[in-house]
Amino acid sequence: MAKAVHPRHGSMGVWPRVRSQREHAKIRSWIKGKEPKPVGFAGYKVGMAHVIAVDNNKNSKTKGQDLALPVTIVECPPIKVIGATFYKKDQYGLHAAAHVVSQADKFTKRAFPAAKKDTAGKFETLKPEDYTEIRLVVQTQPHLTTIGKKKPEVFELGLGGKVPEQFTFAKEKLGKEVALSEVFTEGQQVDIHAITTGKGYQGATKRFGLRLKSHKAEKGQRGPGAFGSWKGQAHTHYRIAKPGQMGYHQRLDLNKWVLKIDDNADAINQKEGFKRYGVVKNTYLLLKGSVPGPVKRLLKLTVAHRPRSNIPKEAPSINFVSTTAKAAN
C-alpha cells in the first residue's frame, strides 16, 4: 500500500504569507453604524494580565461564579481629527472627491509633508447631498504614552449615521480630539486589525508545521516530501509548503469582548511597569483573550461586523486585576 504523502500544510485562508506594507493595518471597509460617531478607534498593545470576574452568561454552567480570565491591556490615548475625506460613488465604486484638512501641528509634520494652510473654511462650500460617504482623517498621539515614540500614525476612520450627520460631526470635530468613551462601551464586541509579530525568513517546517522526514532521506529532513510533478520550467505549485516570510502579516481577530474601559491607570499598572512597555498613562481597555502583534504595536479596533450571540451584551463584574509581573520562562 502506498504511503500517504502530504506536501501541503497550513491554512489557505491566510495566503499569501507576505510582509505587511506598513506597521499598522489597512481597513478596506467600514460597518454602517446608525449613530453619527466613529465606528473604530486605535490603541497601543501594553501586554497581558489576568482578572477575576463573575460569570454573567445566563447559559453557562458556572453562572454567578468567579472565573479567572486572561486579558489584553490596550492603552488608548485620544485621537486627533486632522481632516475629512468626501467620497462619491459611481459604477466603479467609491472615489475621493474632496478633502478638508486642519492646521498641522508639530507631530503631524513628522508623519508627512502637511498642508501649509488650514482649509477648514472649505466646509462652507461643500454640500452633504453631493457625496455618498464622509470619513475622518485622524492621527494617533503616541507622545502621550511611554513607548518612546513621537511620530503619529495617520489613517482614515469610518463614520456612522447618514451623510448630513457625518458632515456635521466632521465639521464639529475638525482639529479636536475624540476619546475612546465616545466610540466604545463596556460589554461591546470589537474586531481587532493588527500586524503580527515578525519572525523573518523561516523554513517550511517551522512555517507550516511539516513533519520531519527520515534521517536517511535525501536532500534534507526539513522540507516537503515532494514538490509535485516536473513542469519543465522549475515551477512548483503555490500551495506546496516552501520557505519564506513568517510573521509581520496583517490579521483580523473577530469578536473580542471589551471587559472594561477606565481612566484610572493606577488600577492596572504594575509596580515596576509593564515589560518592554512602561506604564499606562491614558484611558485603557481590557479585552478578553489575546490579540495579534507584539508589545507597543498599534491595534485598530472596529465595531464587530458579525457579533456572536452567545457573548453577553453587558460586561462582567471584575473583582480583581493582577498587577504582578509574571516571571520569565
QUIFEN-V638397 format. One record per residue. N is the residue number from 0. RES is the residue in one letter. OMEGA is omega in whole degrees, -180 to 180 (* if undefined). Layout:
BEGIN
n=<N;N>
res=<RES;RES>
omega=<OMEGA;OMEGA>
END
This chain:
BEGIN
n=<0;1;2;3;4;5;6;7;8;9;10;11;12;13;14;15;16;17;18;19;20;21;22;23;24;25;26;27;28;29;30;31;32;33;34;35;36;37;38;39;40;41;42;43;44;45;46;47;48;49;50;51;52;53;54;55;56;57;58;59;60;61;62;63;64;65;66;67;68;69;70;71;72;73;74;75;76;77;78;79;80;81;82;83;84;85;86;87;88;89;90;91;92;93;94;95;96;97;98;99;100;101;102;103;104;105;106;107;108;109;110;111;112;113;114;115;116;117;118;119;120;121;122;123;124;125;126;127;128;129;130;131;132;133;134;135;136;137;138;139;140;141;142;143;144;145;146;147;148;149;150;151;152;153;154;155;156;157;158;159;160;161;162;163;164;165;166;167;168;169;170;171;172;173;174;175;176;177;178;179;180;181;182;183;184;185;186;187;188;189;190;191;192;193;194;195;196;197;198;199;200;201;202;203;204;205;206;207;208;209;210;211;212;213;214;215;216;217;218;219;220;221;222;223;224;225;226;227;228;229;230;231;232;233;234;235;236;237;238;239;240;241;242;243;244;245;246;247;248;249;250;251;252;253;254;255;256;257;258;259;260;261;262;263;264;265;266;267;268;269;270;271;272;273;274;275;276;277;278;279;280;281;282;283;284;285;286;287;288;289;290;291;292;293;294;295;296;297;298;299;300;301;302;303;304;305;306;307;308;309;310;311;312;313;314;315;316;317;318;319;320;321;322;323;324;325;326;327;328>
res=<M;A;K;A;V;H;P;R;H;G;S;M;G;V;W;P;R;V;R;S;Q;R;E;H;A;K;I;R;S;W;I;K;G;K;E;P;K;P;V;G;F;A;G;Y;K;V;G;M;A;H;V;I;A;V;D;N;N;K;N;S;K;T;K;G;Q;D;L;A;L;P;V;T;I;V;E;C;P;P;I;K;V;I;G;A;T;F;Y;K;K;D;Q;Y;G;L;H;A;A;A;H;V;V;S;Q;A;D;K;F;T;K;R;A;F;P;A;A;K;K;D;T;A;G;K;F;E;T;L;K;P;E;D;Y;T;E;I;R;L;V;V;Q;T;Q;P;H;L;T;T;I;G;K;K;K;P;E;V;F;E;L;G;L;G;G;K;V;P;E;Q;F;T;F;A;K;E;K;L;G;K;E;V;A;L;S;E;V;F;T;E;G;Q;Q;V;D;I;H;A;I;T;T;G;K;G;Y;Q;G;A;T;K;R;F;G;L;R;L;K;S;H;K;A;E;K;G;Q;R;G;P;G;A;F;G;S;W;K;G;Q;A;H;T;H;Y;R;I;A;K;P;G;Q;M;G;Y;H;Q;R;L;D;L;N;K;W;V;L;K;I;D;D;N;A;D;A;I;N;Q;K;E;G;F;K;R;Y;G;V;V;K;N;T;Y;L;L;L;K;G;S;V;P;G;P;V;K;R;L;L;K;L;T;V;A;H;R;P;R;S;N;I;P;K;E;A;P;S;I;N;F;V;S;T;T;A;K;A;A;N>
omega=<-177;179;179;-180;180;-178;-177;174;176;-177;175;179;180;177;-1;179;-178;178;174;-179;-179;-172;176;-169;175;-179;-173;-180;-179;178;-179;178;-179;-177;179;179;179;178;178;179;-180;178;-177;-179;-178;-177;-178;176;173;180;171;-176;178;-180;-179;176;-174;-179;-177;176;-180;-179;179;-180;177;178;173;-176;172;-179;172;179;180;178;-173;173;-180;176;-175;178;-178;180;178;178;-178;-175;171;-179;175;-176;-180;179;-179;178;178;-177;-179;179;173;-180;177;179;-177;174;-175;180;178;-177;175;-175;-179;177;-174;179;-178;-179;-180;179;-179;179;180;178;-176;-177;-178;179;-177;-176;-180;-172;-178;-176;177;177;176;168;-173;173;176;-180;-178;180;178;-180;-179;-176;177;-178;179;-179;-178;169;-179;-178;178;-180;-179;179;174;179;178;-173;178;178;175;180;-179;-179;-179;-180;-179;-174;-178;-179;-178;-178;174;-178;-179;-178;177;-173;-175;176;178;-179;-179;174;-179;173;-178;174;-174;174;-174;179;-180;179;175;-178;-177;180;-175;-179;179;-174;-175;178;179;175;180;177;179;180;178;-178;178;174;170;-180;-166;179;177;-178;180;178;-179;-178;-180;-178;177;-178;177;-178;173;-175;-174;-177;179;-177;178;177;178;-178;177;-178;-175;177;174;-179;179;179;-171;165;173;-173;178;-177;-176;171;-173;176;-177;-177;-180;-178;-178;-176;174;-175;-179;-178;179;-176;179;-180;-175;-179;177;-178;-173;175;-179;173;178;178;178;177;-178;178;-178;172;178;176;179;-178;179;175;174;-178;178;176;-175;179;-178;-177;-180;-178;-178;175;-179;180;177;180;178;176;-177;-178;-175;175;-179;177;-180;179;179;179;179;179;*>
END
